[in-house]
Amino acid sequence: MPKILITSITPFLFLIGLIFCAPVISHSQHDQLIENGAVFKFKRHWYKHNMVYGTLLQNDYNIQNIETVSGDTVSFPIDSARKYYLPEQIRVYKNGRYHYASGKIKNFSMGVSRDHVNLDFVYGFRINKHFDIGIGTGMDHNAFYFHTINDFHFVNIVGVPLYIQGKYNLYCKRRLFYLKAKVGMTNNAETANIISINNGLVMEGGIGVLFPSRLRSRFYFEFSQYTSHAAGVANIVSPDILSDVEFDVWFHRFLFTLGVEFGK
């Protein structure tokens, strides 16, 4: 039985990621963090604005007093707000956009590279403004190919990963930059031309940037180095191959990922 050992490598391009994610220096007042900042969202018929944000002056869980960016002081009962975020829960800026500083976080993302695509879902928790931890799953698709004397053969590997993920967050103006690492196992599936396949290790490390929003969702993109392993037996239909083919493959992919973060 022929055996194929492959290390499929896409160049490690973190330098490009660092260039694209480099902080953009801005002196706009919109980049300024509001000290002790809070956000309150109202039912439209109750208040002329459906959102008020600024410095929280008083919080007695009955009446809220907040100083807006324009210098006005607004007072209202807490039960008039359909949703609110207190200073320990968010980092709010002078344009009203904010990042979550603590609490439950959900991430949906799609990563692409040559011969690779993945869809990921992570259910996590922002411990404080600097640290996230979570557990994730999704779908990974990798492919490898090899040549025989007269033919070209393409093998698809589909897996469902289960992993733990951690992030370290850094703030530059309104942008949240982060370092990400994940590690786990992927449940590789048998497909049309794969007779048997083992589960394998999956790892990823990268850098990304998250943009603030006035909504509960915010967008991010990242650059990362992805590694996974698959070993098994493939049934290749070819006059050049007289038996099934064993394979042992390490996939190394440089990924570009787009995603959406959801908070409460």
Secondary structure, 3 states (H helix, E strand, C coil): CCEEEEEEECCCCHHHHHHHCCCCCCCCHHHCECCCEEEEEECCCCCCCCEEEEEEEEECCCEEEEEECCCCEEEEEHHHEEEEECCCCEEEECCCCEEECCEEEEEEEEEEECCEEEEEEEEEEECCCCEEEEEEEEEEEEEEEEECCCCEEEEEEEEEEEEEEEEEEEEECCEEEEEEEEEEEEEEECCCCEEEECCEEEEEEEEEEECCECCCEEEEEEEEEEEEEEEEEECCCCCCCCCCEEEEEEEEEEEEEEEEEECC
